[in-house]
Amino acid sequence: MRWEVIARSTTIFAERVMTHRQRTTLMMLLMTLSVCIAGLSRAEEPPPQTTTVQHEHPAADLAAFEEVWRTVRDHFYDPTFRGLDWAAVGEKYRPLAAAASSDAERSAVINRMLSELAVSHTGHYTASDPAYFQLLDIFSGALRRPLRRFFPDGQVYYPGIGIFTRSLDGKTFIAGILDGLPARKAGLIVGDEVLAADGKPFHPINAFAAKVGQEVTLTIRRRIDGPPEDVVVVPVRIKPNEAFLKAMEESARIIDADGAKIGYIHVWSYAGSQYQQLLEREVSSGKLKDADALVWDLRDGWGGAETEYLHLFHGRAPTTTLINRDGHRSIANVTWRKPVAMLVNGGTRSGKEILAYGFRRYAIGEVIGSRTAGAVLAGRAYLLSDGSLLLLAVADVLVDGQRLEGVGVRPTISVPFPLAYAQGQDPQLDRAVAVLSSAVGAGG
C-alpha cells in the first residue's frame, strides 16, 4: 500500500531525547503517517483553466459512489468501521446518490456517507472543489500513472490569486494569504470580507476560471461598518506545491521588536522534505541567519512532516559547512540554538500536530495560538475512475501511546484570533514576538 508522504523510520531526535518505548511508537508512526488534508479549512483556489475534469454522465452513473463504498470496505483502517454496519450505511445512501442530479449533489451524498465514520483524512473531492487540485499535486507521486488520464502532461495547476477563505455566518472572509502571489501584491489582507467578483457572487472557482492574466475586480469589506471597496487582482496559473514553497520562502523576514531581531517563517505545507530543507537554509545562511529568535508558524495549510524536524531545535551535533572550489556552500546538521516559538491553530493538522506535541512535550519553546485540529490519522489518496478523488484514513496513529485524533494539542499560551474584519492584525504572532523579545532581553 503506497501513499505520498512516507516518513523515515529513525531519527536523531528520537534516539537522543526519548525512551525506548517512545522511540518505538514514533518509528511505527513514521512508517504510516501521511499528509493531513481531510476536514481542513480548504484553500479557496479555483481549478486549472486548461485542465478541468468533467464527468460525461453526471446524473446517470453510480460508479463513483460504488467505488468509494468498496474502497472504504476494503481499506479503511478500522475493520469494524467504528461500530457501523457499513453494508447498511451503503444501503442508506445509495438511493440518495442515485437520485442526485449532478456531480456536486452526488459528491455531497458521498461525503454525508463518509461523515458517518467521524474521522479525519476521509473525504470525496471533485473538480468543483479547490482542494481537489491541491490534493492531486500533493499525492502526484503516488498517483502518477492514473493522474495522466486526466492531466496528460502530469502537471496539476489552476488559476488563482493565493488566498484561503473561511465562511462565518454565511459570509466569506480571507483567512490566509500566500506571499508572492497576486492577492498579497494587490493589498488584500486577512479578515477582508469578500462580497463579489466582477459584480457576481464570489465563488472560489468561478471567480477566476478562464481569467488567467486578466483583471478581476473583487469587492470587499474591510471593516464591519465600512463601505464596500474594489480591489483589482490578476489571477495566475498556480502549481500547488511550488506555490506553497514560494509562499514559505517569501514569508521569511526579520521583525524588529525594540531592538530584538525576531525571525519569522510560515510553513504552509509540510508535504515533502523540500519545506524543511528551505527552513534549514533560511536559518543557517538565508534571511533568518542573523535573527535573535524565531517564530515557526504552522497554522493552516497542509499537513505532513516528520518528527525528526524537531532536531533542528533540539540537536546536539555541530553544524558543518562544506565549501567547494567555486565557493558554493552546503551546510549539514543545521541546529537552531536560539529561542523559538511555534504558532498553531485549528488548521494545524496531522504531522504538524505531532510536531506541536513534541515541541510542547520536550519544552523546546512556547506553543502559541489555539488548540490544533485533532486530525491525526494516516491517509491515502485514490483517484477514482471518473476522475474524482477519495482521501481515506488507512492507518491509526498513536503518539507516545496517545491518540491525538479528535483531541489535538493545546497551546502553552492560548491566544484567540477573531477573523472577521481583522484588518490584517495577527494577535497570535504579536504575542509570539513579545514572548521572544522578552526572552532575548533576559538572555542578554
C-alpha positions, 0 to 999 in steps of 0.5 A, spaced: 500 500 500 503 506 497 501 513 499 505 520 498 508 522 504 512 516 507 516 518 513 523 515 515 523 510 520 529 513 525 531 519 527 536 523 531 531 526 535 528 520 537 534 516 539 537 522 543 531 525 547 526 519 548 525 512 551 525 506 548 518 505 548 517 512 545 522 511 540 518 505 538 511 508 537 514 514 533 518 509 528 511 505 527 508 512 526 513 514 521 512 508 517 504 510 516 503 517 517 501 521 511 499 528 509 493 531 513 488 534 508 481 531 510 476 536 514 481 542 513 479 549 512 480 548 504 484 553 500 479 557 496 483 556 489 479 555 483 481 549 478 486 549 472 483 553 466 486 548 461 485 542 465 478 541 468 475 534 469 468 533 467 464 527 468 460 525 461 454 522 465 453 526 471 446 524 473 446 517 470 452 513 473 453 510 480 460 508 479 463 513 483 459 512 489 460 504 488 467 505 488 468 509 494 463 504 498 468 498 496 474 502 497 472 504 504 470 496 505 476 494 503 481 499 506 479 503 511 483 502 517 478 500 522 475 493 520 469 494 524 468 501 521 467 504 528 461 500 530 457 501 523 454 496 519 457 499 513 453 494 508 447 498 511 450 505 511 451 503 503 444 501 503 442 508 506 445 512 501 445 509 495 438 511 493 440 518 495 446 518 490 442 515 485 437 520 485 442 526 485 442 530 479 449 532 478 456 531 480 456 536 486 449 533 489 452 526 488 459 528 491 455 531 497 451 524 498 458 521 498 461 525 503 454 525 508 456 517 507 463 518 509 461 523 515 458 517 518 465 514 520 467 521 524 474 521 522 479 525 519 483 524 512 476 521 509 473 525 504 470 525 496 473 531 492 471 533 485 473 538 480 468 543 483 472 543 489 479 547 490 482 542 494 481 537 489 487 540 485 491 541 491 490 534 493 492 531 486 499 535 486 500 533 493 499 525 492 502 526 484 507 521 486 503 516 488 498 517 483 502 518 477 500 513 472 492 514 473 493 522 474 495 522 466 488 520 464 486 526 466 492 531 466 496 528 460 502 532 461 502 530 469 502 537 471 496 539 476 495 547 476 489 552 476 488 559 476 488 563 482 490 569 486 493 565 493 488 566 498 484 561 503 477 563 505 473 561 511 465 562 511 462 565 518 455 566 518 454 565 511 459 570 509 466 569 506 472 572 509 480 571 507 483 567 512 490 566 509 494 569 504 500 566 500 506 571 499 508 572 492 502 571 489 497 576 486 492 577 492 498 579 497 501 584 491 494 587 490 493 589 498 488 584 500 489 582 507 486 577 512 479 578 515 477 582 508 470 580 507 469 578 500 462 580 497 463 579 489 467 578 483 466 582 477 459 584 480 457 576 481 457 572 487 464 570 489 465 563 488 472 560 489 472 557 482 468 561 478 471 567 480 477 566 476 476 560 471 478 562 464 481 569 467 488 567 467 492 574 466 486 578 466 483 583 471 478 581 476 475 586 480 473 583 487 469 587 492 470 587 499 469 589 506 474 591 510 471 593 516 464 591 519 461 598 518 465 600 512 463 601 505 464 596 500 471 597 496 474 594 489 480 591 489 483 589 482 487 582 482 490 578 476 489 571 477 495 566 475 496 559 473 498 556 480 502 549 481 500 547 488 506 545 491 511 550 488 506 555 490 506 553 497 514 553 497 514 560 494 509 562 499 514 559 505 520 562 502 517 569 501 514 569 508 521 569 511 523 576 514 526 579 520 521 583 525 524 588 529 521 588 536 525 594 540 531 592 538 530 584 538 531 581 531 525 576 531 525 571 525 519 569 522 517 563 517 510 560 515 510 553 513 504 552 509 505 545 507 509 540 510 508 535 504 515 533 502 522 534 505 523 540 500 519 545 506 524 543 511 530 543 507 528 551 505 527 552 513 534 549 514 537 554 509 533 560 511 536 559 518 543 557 517 545 562 511 538 565 508 534 571 511 533 568 518 541 567 519 542 573 523 535 573 527 535 573 535 529 568 535 524 565 531 517 564 530 515 557 526 508 558 524 504 552 522 497 554 522 493 552 516 495 549 510 497 542 509 499 537 513 505 532 513 512 532 516 516 528 520 518 528 527 525 528 526 524 536 524 524 537 531 532 536 531 533 542 528 531 545 535 533 540 539 540 537 536 546 536 539 551 535 533 555 541 530 553 544 524 558 543 518 559 547 512 562 544 506 565 549 501 567 547 494 572 550 489 567 555 486 565 557 493 558 554 493 556 552 500 552 546 503 551 546 510 549 539 514 546 538 521 543 545 521 541 546 529 537 552 531 540 554 538 536 560 539 529 561 542 523 559 538 516 559 538 511 555 534 504 558 532 498 553 531 491 553 530 485 549 528 488 548 521 494 545 524 493 538 522 496 531 522 504 531 522 504 538 524 500 536 530 505 531 532 510 536 531 506 541 536 506 535 541 513 534 541 515 541 541 510 542 547 512 535 550 520 536 550 519 544 552 523 546 546 519 553 546 512 556 547 506 553 543 502 559 541 495 560 538 489 555 539 488 548 540 490 544 533 485 540 529 485 533 532 486 530 525 491 525 526 490 519 522 494 516 516 491 517 509 491 515 502 489 518 496 485 514 490 483 517 484 477 514 482 475 512 475 471 518 473 476 522 475 474 524 482 478 523 488 477 519 495 482 521 501 481 515 506 484 514 513 488 507 512 492 507 518 491 509 526 496 513 529 498 513 536 503 518 539 507 516 545 501 511 546 496 517 545 491 518 540 491 525 538 485 524 533 479 528 535 483 531 541 489 535 538 494 539 542 493 545 546 497 551 546 502 553 552 499 560 551 492 560 548 491 566 544 484 567 540 484 570 533 477 573 531 477 573 523 472 577 521 474 584 519 481 583 522 484 588 518 490 584 517 492 584 525 495 577 527 494 577 535 497 570 535 504 572 532 504 579 536 504 575 542 509 570 539 514 576 538 513 579 545 514 572 548 521 572 544 523 579 545 522 578 552 526 572 552 532 575 548 532 581 553 533 576 559 538 572 555 542 578 554 
